[in-house]
Amino acid sequence: MRCTGASSVWAGIALALLAVGCRGFPRPAPRSGTLWGYATLERREGVKPTHKHDPVYKDPRFANVETVDYGKPGFMLVYLEGPPSPAGTTVFAIGDAREGFDRKSDVVGVGGEIVLTNVGSRRRVVSCPDAGLLEAIEPSHELRIAASKVGAWEVSLVDSPVDSTLVFVSPGPFTIVSESGLWALRDVSPARGTIHVWHPRLPGTSRPVEVLEGVVTRADLVVSVDNLRSE
């Protein structure tokens, strides 16, 4: 059947959508699929929003408490359990400043490496309990830590105990969630697995998914204290 007039226009639009995929994602590479969605922070029902300037935080006991801004997820990631880990390497630079690490968080695949490079002028002592490690790094030297197990690894400076960085070691493909909550795992090998969302302070959640060849699949996820009830 031949399309003419308005019918041909709509057919062209449909073909364009199929070529681009869902939400503007390109068609997955051959023999792969794409997962995407939104990961959002959800406040427990009935809980009143609080802010750092609220009177209760004037109590010295709460001086170091950090409130959660539910409109800004901060560092949050989504990972797929099922396909093999991408391994890889994450590199942190350690300077002379009290803050030490050049950033506060990152993610790497299990089987990969966490590399710490001392770019400062003095010796720094590093602790990583998950690796059973306590070791000094001389200036212009680096320390390589094997990311051997899944989970959140804390790496801290013994000479500056207030400073630490958090590295999440993922069992499979992963992506960091954007400020808007959007995430995407592109060109993943077709497989059945479980998609997880992880946040450093709030309980994440998971759901079964299937990556289909040539298909862009949506899977939204919610981070909430209420997730504890379902676990």
Protein Blocks (a to p, Z undefined) as FASTA:
>chain_A
ZZehjllmmmmmmmmmmmnogehiacddehiacddddddddddehiacddfklmklmpmk
lmmpccddfkbnbjaddddehiaceeiaddddddfbfnlpabfbdcddehiacddddfbf
bdcddddfknopacdddehiacddddfbgcddddddfklmkbccdddddfbdcddddfko
pacdehiacdddddddddfkbccddddddddehiacdddddddfklmmmZZ
